[in-house]
Amino acid sequence: MAARAIMIQGTASNVGKSLLAAGLCRIFKQDGYRVAPFKSQNMALNSFITREGLEMGRAQVVQAEAAGIEPCADMNPILLKPTGDSNSQVIVQGEIFDTMNAAAYYSYKKTFAPKVKESFDRLSAAYDIVVIEGAGSPVEINLKENDIVNMYMASLAGSPVILAGDIDRGGVFAALAGTMQLFSPEEREMVKGVLINKFRGDLSILQSGLGQLESIIHKPVLGVVPYLRLDIDDEDSLSERFSVKQEGALVDIAVIRLPHISNFTDFNALGRIPGAGLRYVDHRGTLEGADLIIIPGTKSTMSDLAWLRQSGLGEAVKRAASRGTPVIGICGGYQILGKKLKDPGGVESGGETDGLALLPVVTVFEREKTRARVRGAVAPLTGLLKDLSGMEIEGYEIHMGSTFFEGAEPPPAFLEISDTDTGRRRPDGCFLPGVYGTYVHGFFDAEGVALQLVKSLCASKGIEYKAGPETNFKTYKEQQYDALADSLRGSIEIKKIYSIIEEGLG
């Protein structure tokens, strides 16, 4: 029997569709239903590797966690990973399809519709409810002809639609009314109600506006969701984490905000440790005072390396390292720390370029992408991070290219890992005094690792770390999903949502 479906669309990007969908997934799970998330097309540089070694967007990973199930690529059959201003790598059902410019993709994407249906049908057969998320605005009238993610998907799934608007940015009534106006009559029939998201203030002041809105759009307001301050992973670079500044922190951790930064959720665990000041920097002067510098992953390593040089941040990182400030590079950041990057096949920009030369490694880009879930432990380290040695970690690799050691004697490994599918043990990354590189995303999430790193940084400054014990990360995330569900239950007409699901589009 096919699952029932409900779809959350939004008046624009970043109105909170992903979080609302995650909250509904949690509520349905709590109520005893088998529920799965779905988004036919996602554009994001924050991606994830499934246990099968397939790639998908992190938003659906978060929603799957909220639903209490293992993420799978069918939940996000098309993932677009921007490689520049006009090109994106196109991932279909977890595998690289091609790199395309916008015009080529829009003329081609309707051919992906059978894959989208195939993925949705598999989920529909396995679950009771599928919570579908739209993308951007569903009424971009110049793009609707080739839509495969908003009303096209709702029709394909036979799913009623709830339209969400963001009141925090202002103009929510115009956004909701205007979106409804631009729908075709048939599309308007599919919308069963609207939500107002990210509300702050006195709800009584809003009430008269809600009544007027309902009389204009002839749809009920199903709830007003408060502005939620929850610690749940963000989907993309619109993340508010980039502008957060923490005052009075014991240690200062600076993450370089590369133009094509990817998988910045790697560092959320560090930001959760009491006393850790985590900030994102994009000017050379902002590195002053950092106790740890991290160069994160990137979708365009050579381009971002050129930006590091042009901005002066590359030299600033090298000067900081020479003064003893520890530097960690992850994935593309690890490649940047090496001596040279070579791209003979034009996987990125072609040619070759010098890296920051803080590690004795050379990277050669290749068209085949490495995708693997891994587990293992931190290798024996020396220096400031020596107390991390032996700590168990798990995470995933996702990169184009191979990195080789240059010289007679290779430097020691940073991690010792095993692929989860093969179990084969191997070294990963390397380190020299004060400089560390690895291909593994997510290793800070392992229990105790982020806390120990902060303790080590404090010790290097002569500070005794006295904060309480670290909360188990998995337990903490479960608490956040439950808090999200509680907030939605208190602000949305959940019984009405169930009635809408039950009635469908009939």
N, C-alpha and C positions, 0 to 999 in steps of 0.2 A: 504493500500500500504506500502511495506517495505521501510525503510529509506535507503538513500545512506550512505556509510561508507567511512572513511579514517583512515588509521592506521599509527601511529608513532612508529617505532622500533628504537633501538639504537645499536651502536657497543659494548656497555658495560653498566653496571649500572652507574647511576649518570652522564649521558651525557646531561641530561636536558629534557628527554622525557615528564615528567609530566608537566613541565612549558610550553613546546611547545604545548602540547595537550590543556592545559588550555587557552593558547592564541588563538588557533584556535577556541575553544568553544566560546570565547568572540567575535571574529571576526564574526563568523556565526550568533551569537545572534544579534550583531549590524546590520547585513545585513538582519535581519528579518526572519531568519530561526529558527525553533524549533530544538534545538540541545541538545544532551545528551552525557556524557562521558561513557566510558566502559573500564574496565581492568579485564580480566577473573580471573587472579590470582595475588594477591599482597602480598608481605612479608613486614610487618612493625609492629612496636609496637605503632605507632601513629594511633589510631583508633577513631571512632566516633559512636554515637548512633543516629539512625534515629528516626523520630517521631513515628514510629511503634515499637520502642524498639529493632531494629535489628542493628547488628554491621557491620561496613565497614571501609575500609581504608580511611585515611584523604586525600590522593592525589585526589581521585575521588570526595570527598566533595568540595575541592578547585575548581576542574573543573566544578562541578555542580553550584557552586556559580558564577563562571565566565560565565556559560551559563544562569544564571538567573533562575535556577529551584531548587526545593527541592531535596536534596540528597535521594537516595533510595538504598537498598542493592543490587538490580539488577545491579547497576553500577559496583559492585565489588563482584561477586558471590562467590569467594573463597579468604579468607584472612588467611594468615599464620602468627601466632604470636609466634616468637621464645621464648621458655621457658628455653633454655640452649644452649650449643654448638651443640647439635644434634637433639633436639626435638622441635616441634612446636605444638601449639594448632591450630587445623584446624577449621575455621569458614566457613560454607557453607550456602549461601543465608541468612547471618545474624545470624545463629544459630550455637552453638558449635556442631561439629560433633565428634571429638575425639582429643586426643593428640598422635602424631605419631613421630617416628624418620624418618630421611630422606629416608632410604631404604624402609620403609613401605609406606611412602607417594608416592614415585615415582612409586612403583609397583601398587598403588591403584588409582592414580589420573585420569587415563583415564576413570574410572567409574564415575567421576564427570562431564564428558563431556556433558551428557544430561542436567544437571543442568545449566551448562554454556550456552548451546544453549537456554534453556528455558528463562533464564534471558535476554540474548541478544535479543531474538525474541520479548519479551514484550517491550523492549525499541524501537526496530526497528519499531514496530507497532504504537508507540505513538509519534515518532519524525520524522523530515525531514532528519536529518543528525546525525549519531553516530560517535563520534571521539574515536577511539580505541587506547589504549596505550599498547605497548608490555612490556616485563620485561627482565632485564639483557641483555644478548646477544642472538640473535636468532640462533646463530651457535655454541652453545655448543654441539659439535658433539656426546659427550657421553650421552647427555640428550635428544636429538631431538626426539628419538623414542616415548617418552611419553609427548611431548610438547602439552600443551593446551592453551598457552598464546601468542605465536608469530605466526609463519606461519600457524600452525593448525587453530588458531583463524581467521587469514586473509582469509583462504580458507572457513571456516565455514560461515563467514560474507560476502564473495564475495567482500572483501575490497582490493583496491590497497594499497601499502605500500610506505611510505617515510622513508628512513633510515637516522638517525641523528648521527653525530660524534662530539666529544668534542675536539676542537683545543686547549683549555686552558692547558690541561695536556700534549700536545705534541703527535705526531704520528698520527694525524687525517687521513692523506692520506693513510697510511698503514692500519689503522683500517678500513676505508671504503672499500679500495680495497680488503683487506683480508676477510672481512665479505662477500663481493660479491662473492669472489672466493669459499668460503665454502658453499654458497647456492647451491642447486640443480638447474639444468637448469630451471625447472618449477618455482622454488622460485624466481630466478632472473627475470623471466618475470613479476612477481607480483610487483617487486620494480619499481616504476615509476620515482624516482629521489632521490637525497640526499640533506641533509642540513648540513652545518657546523655551529656548535653552540659555543657560548662563545668566540667570536673573540675580541681581543684587538689589536689596532694598525692601521697601514696604509693599507687599503684594496687594494690599487694598487699593493703592494708588493706581495699580495696573488694571483693576477689574473693569472699569468702564471701557477701556480700550479693547479688552477681550470681547466684550459684547458687540462692540461696533465691528470688530474684525469678523466675527462669525456672521454678522448680517451682510457683510460685503462679499465674503468668499463662500458662504453657505456650507461651511464645514465646521465641525466642533473643535474647540481648543481642548485637547486631551490632557493638557498639563502644562505647568510652568516649572521648569527644572532649575533649581538654584545653581549658582556658580559653585562648582565642586572643587575643593582643594584636596584632591586625592593623588596618591603617588602611583600612577599607572602609566606604563610605557607609552611614549608618544609615537605617532605614526611618521612624521616627516619633519622637514627643516623649518616648518612654521612653529616648532616647539617653543614654548615659553621658557624652557630650561636655558636656552641660549642667552637670555637677558637677566637671569637670576644672579644677584650679587649677595653673598653671605658675609655679614659683618661679624667680627670677633672670633673668627675661626682660629683653631690652634695651628692648622697647617693649610697651605695655599696650593691647590692643585690646578694647574693651568692646562686646558685642552686646546690645542690649536684648532680654530674653526676654519678648516679648509673650505674653499669654494664648493667642492663636491664631496663634502664630508658624508660618510656613510656609517651606518651601524653605531651611531652615537649612544644608543641605549647600552653599549658596553660599559658606560661610566656611571649609570644611574645608581649602581650599588655603592660606589664611592661617595656619591652625594648624600646617601642615607646614613652615613656614619657620623655620629655626633662629633663635632669638632673639626670635621673635614670641610674646607671651603673649596667647592668645585666651581670653576668658572671657564667660559669659552672666550678665547682671545683671538683677535685678528689684526692687531697692530703691534709692532715690535716693542714699543714702550711698555705695553701691558704685561710683558713677561717679567718685569722687575719684581723681585720679592717672591717669585714662585719657589716652592719647596720641591715640586715635581712637575715636569713638563711631559705631556703626552701628545704624540702625533697620532691621530686616529686613522681609521680606514678611509679610503676615498675611491670613488668610481673612476676617477681620471688622475692617476698617480703622476704622470709626467707633466700634465698641465698644472696640477696643484703644486708640484715641486718648483715649476717656473714661477708661480705666484709667490711661493715662499721666498724665493730669491728677490723678486721685484719689490716685495713688501718690506724686505729687510729682516723678516722673521727667521729666515734660514740662518743668517749670520748670528742673530740674537740667540737662537737655540745653541749654536756651536760655542758661542762665548759663555753661555750659561753652563754648558757641559764642561768646558775647560775650567770653570770655577768650582766644579763639584756638584752642580745641581743635577740630580738623576733625571734621565730621559728614557721614556718607554715609547716604542713605536709598535703599533698594531696593524697587521696586514699591509695596506698601502703605506702606512707610517713606517713600518719595518723596512719596506723597500726603499723609502726615501732616505733612511738612515745609512744605507749602503754606499759603496764607492761609485757604482755605475748602474744605470738602467738602460737596457737595450730592447729595442722594439723592431726587429728586422722585418716582421710581417705586417707592420702597420696596425697592430691590434688597438693601440691607442693613437698616438700622433706620429709614430714612425721614428726611425733614427735612433740615436742614443744620446744620453746626457749624464753628466756627473751628478751623483747624489751628494748628501751632506758629509759622507766619508767618516761617519762616527762608528761604523761597524765594517769589518773587512769582508763584505759580501757583494755579489753582483746579481742583479735580477734580469732575466730574459723573459719578455712577455710572449705568451703562447695563446693560440686561439681556444684551446681546450680549457674549460674552467674547472678548477679543483673545488669540489663540494663534498664535505664530509663532516659528520658529527664525530667528535673525539672526546676521549676522557684520558686522564693520566694524572701527573703530579708535576709540581715545580721541581726542576732539576736542582742539584746542589749549587747554591749561589754563594758569592762572596760579597763583601761590602755591605752597603746600607740595607739591601733587601735579603740578607742572608737568612733571616728568620722566616722567610716564606718557603725555604727549602723543604721539600717533601710534602707540602700541602696538596691535597687532592683537588683536582680541577676537572671541569668538563666544559665543552663549548663546541664551536664549529668553525670550519675553514671554508672560505668562499673567496677565491682569488683567481686572477688570470696571471699566469707566469710562474716560473720556478726561480728559486734563489739559491745561489751556490757560494761556497766559501772561496775566498781568494787568498792564496798563500800556502806555505808548506804545512803549517800547523793550524787546523781549524779551531776557532774559539769554542769554549764550552757552550752546550745547549742551554736555552732558557727553560724549556719544558721537556718532559718525556711523556709522549702521548701514544695512544692506541686508537686506530680507527674503530668505531663501534661495529662496523660490518665485518671487518677482517680480524680485528684483535691484534694486528701486527704492531709491535712496539717500535717506536722510532723517536729520534730527537726532533725538536722543533725550535726554530729560532736560534739565537745566540746572545751572548752578552760579553761585554768588556767592562772594566771598572766604571760604574755609573751609567752605562748605556745598555739598554735591553731591547730586544726585538723578538716578535712572535707573530705567527699567522693566525693564532687562535682567538676568535671573538668570544666574549662572554666569560672569560676565566675569572674576572673579578666577582661574578655572581656566586662562585662556589663558597660554601659556608666557611667563614673565618678569614678568607683571603683579603677582602677589602679592609676589615678591621685590623688585621696584622700589618697591612701596608701603612695605615694611618699611625699605628703604634710605632712602627719603625721610623716614619718621618718625624714623629714627635721626639723620639729618642735621639735622632740626629741633631735636634735643636736643643737638647737638654731638658725637654719637657716630659714630665711623668704623666702618662695618659691615664686618666681616672674615670672615664665614662663607663657606664654600665655595660653589661654583656651585649653582644650583637644579637639582634633578633634573627632567628632562622629566616632566610630570604624567602623560601617557599611558603612558610607560614605567614610571613608578612604580606606577601602578594595575595594570599587567600583572604586575609583580613581586609585588604583594600577592595577586592571584588565584592565581598559581602557588604562593605560600607557603601559601595556604588549601588548595589541592589536595594539596600535600605533607603537610600536617598531617592531612587526612582519610585519605589513603592509609596513613599510619602508625598510625591509630587505629581505622579501620573495616574490616570484612571486605569489601573491594571485590569480590572474586570472588563472594562470596555475594550481594552487591547485584546483580551481573550475572545470577546464576542466578534471583533473584527476578523481575527484569525479564523474563527469557526465559520463565519459567513463567507470568507474569501471574496472573490469577485462576482459571486453569483447574484 
